[in-house]
Amino acid sequence: MEKRRVHLEISYHGAAYEGWQIQPGRKTVQGTLETELSKLNGNIPLTVTGCGRTDTGVHALQYFAHFDENTLPLDFLKYKLNKMLPKDIVIHSVFTSDVHARFDAKQRTYKYFISKHKDAFSHPTRWVFTQLLDVKAMNKACNHLKGVHDFASFAKNESEVKTTFCEVFEIAWEENEHEYIFTVCANRFLRNMVRALVGTLVDVGLGKLTPEDLPVILSKKNRCEASESVPAQGLFLWKVTY
C-alpha cells in the first residue's frame, strides 16, 4: 500500500526542551513526538520531519511537521496524541498533503518579546530588559535589513548550509506599555539569526550602534561584527506559510 504524508500542526513551549531536533540522550520536541507516535504505530518507529529547527528554549506558536505511513487511523490521531503528549506540546490539527514540511515552506515568521518590567508570570516567554529603547532608531535600522542580503554576520557556524543569503519580507519593532515586540518574516533563517538580529537592534536602541552601522555589519560577513545574541526564552516561531 502506498504511504500517505500525514501533517501535524503543533504548538510547543520550548523551556523544557533542547530544541526541536532529535539528539541522543537529550529531551527534544521531535524526540518526544516520535516516541509517542511509535507507541500508536505498534512500537514501529516513525520519523517526523519538521518545518525547521528551533534552538534550546525557543517556543513555537505554529509549527508543521510530517511523517509518511499508511496504517494509523487519522480520525482520532489528534485526540490520542494530545492525551499522550506532555502539556507543553499541543496538536492543533492533523491532515494529509504531499507538501514537504521543511522544503516547501515559503515564509517563516518569528516574534521576539522583551518585557519592560520584571513579571512573575510572563518570564518563561519574555526577556526582561528594563532599559529604555529608541524604537524609532531600531526601525530605521530594520530598513537596512529588508530584501535579499548575506546574513553571515548574524549566524552561528553555517558550514553545513549552501548559502547564507536570506530574503527578509518584513522586519519591525513595536511597543506598548509593557513590552517591546520584534517581528521578522523571511524565506529562510540561519542558525541563531533572529536572536543575533535582536541583540544588534537592541544595541541600536541603546545608542551603542547607529542605524547606519547595519549595512557595514552585513558587509563584513563575520559573526564578531554583530552584537551578542539575546536569551532564547523570548523567541517564538509564530507562523509558517506554504
N, C-alpha and C positions, 0 to 999 in steps of 0.2 A: 504494500500500500504506500502511495506517495505521501511523503511528510508534508504537513502544513506548517506555516510560520505563525506562531502564536505571539501576540504582543501584550505586554503589561504596561499600563500607565501607573506610575508609582510616585509616592512622596516619601521622604525619609528625613528624620532628624539625625544629623551626622555625628553628634557629640560622642556617641559610644563606639564609633566605627573608625577604622584606619583606612578610610576612603571607600570607593566603590569596588575597585578591582581586587579580585581574589588573591590572597597571599598566604602561603603555608604558615600555619600556626598563629595567624592573626585574624581578628574579628573584622570582617568587611561586609558591606551590604550584599555584594554579589555572592559571596560565600554563604551567607545566611539564607539568601533566597534559593540558591541551588540545593542546599541541604534539605529545605522543606519541600521543594519541588520533587526531589528524588524520592522522598517518602511517598508522595502521591503517585509516583511512577513505578511503584513496586521495587523501590530501592535501586532502580537503574538510574545512574547519573544523567542529568540533563545540563548542558552548557548554556548559560544565559549570556547573551551579547547586549551590552548596554550602549546608550547613545553617547557616552563619553566617560571619562574618568574624573571623578571628584576626589580631592585630597582629603586627608585625615581631618575630621571635624567639620567638613563642609556639608551643607544641607541641600536638599532638592525639593522644591515645591512641585515641579513637574519633571518627571524622568521617564523615558521609554526604554524598554528592554524587550528582546525577543528570544525565543528558542524554537527549535524545529522538532516536531514529534507528530504522531498520528493516532494516539490512543486515549489521551486524557479527555474526560467529559468537560467541555468548557462551560456548560451551563452553571456549574457550581464551583468552578475554579476560584473565582474571586472570593466567594464566601469562605471556602475551605482554607485558602492561603491566608486570608485576614484572621481566621481563627488560630492558625498555626504560627504565624509570624509574630515577633515582638511588637509592642505597641508603637515603637518609633519607626516602623515600616508599614505603609498602608498601600494596598492595591485599590486603585480607583476604577479601573476598567480592564477588561480582557477582550481582545478581538483578534481576528486573523487578517493578515495582509502580507503581500510579497515584499514590502518595503524592508530595507536593512536599517535597523535602529540607529546605527552609527553613521554609515557611509551615505545614506540618503537624507540625512538631516541638512536642511538649507540654512537655518539660522538657529543660534542659541542665545538666550538672553540670561544674563546674570544680574543680580542685585546685591549690593553690599550695604549693610545698615550700621550706622555709628550712633550710639546713644550719647546725648549731650550730658546726661546725668547718670549717676550710679543708680541702678534699679535692681531690686531684689528678685524680680520675676523675669525680666527680659534678657538678663545677662548671658544665658546659654545661646542666644541667637543675635547678639549685638556686641560690638566692640565699644567699650566705654571710653570716651575721649572727651575731656571736659574743656579743652582749649577752644577758643573761638576760631572759626574757619571763614575765610573770604570765599564764599560760594561763587561770586561773580568772577573772580580771578580763576577759580578752578574750572568753571565752564568755558572761560576763554581759552584755557589750556586744552580742554577737551576738543575744541575746534581743530587743533593741530593733529588730532589722533583719528579723525574721521577719514574714511576712504581706505585705500589699499596701502599698507606700509609693512616694512620689515620690523617685526616686534621682538627681535632677538634680545634687545636691551631689557625686556620685561619678562624674560623666560628663564627658567632653570635650564640646566644642561639639556639641550634638544638634539643631541647627536642621533637619536633614533627617528627623528622626523625628516621628511624630504625637503620641507620648506618652512621658513619662519615668517612668511608673509601671511597676513590676515586682512580681511576686508571688514572694517567697522562700519555698521549701518547707523547706529545710534549710540551716543555716549553723552551722559549729562548727570549733573547733580541737582538735587532739590533738598529743601529743608523745611521743617516745621518746628513747632515749639519744643519738641522732644528729641528730634534726631535729624541726622543728615542721611540721605538715601542716594546711592550711586547706581545708575543703570547703564549697562553696556550690552549691545546686541551686535553679533558678528557672525560671519560664516563659519569660523572655527576659532579655537583658542589654544594657546600654548600652555605648557605646564606652568602653573603659578602666575600666569599672566595677569589675571584680574587683580589679585592681591598686590602685585607689584605696581600695577597702574594706580590702584587706590592709594598705596603708600606714597607714590610720587606726587599724585594730585593733592594729597593732604599737605605735603611739604610746600606746594604752591599756595594752598590756603593759609599756611602759617607764614608765608613770606620768605621761606628759605630758598625757594626757587621762583622763577617768573614764568608766566605762560610761554614766553619766547624760548625758554630753555628746552621745551619738549621736542621741537624739531632737531635740536642738537643731540639730545639723548637718543632719539631714534636713529640718527645718522651714525652714531658710534658703534651700534650693534654689539654692545658689551653690557652684560648684566650689572657690572660695577658702576655704571654711569647713572642708573636709576636708583631710587630710594629703597629702603627696606620694605619687605612685604608686611602687610598688616595681618593680624591674627585671623585664623580660619573661621571662628565661630560666627562672624557677621556675614558670611558669604552664602548665597543661595543660587543654585541653578533654578531659574524662575520659569523659563518657557523654552520649549523646543518646537521648531516649525519644520514641516516636511513639504 
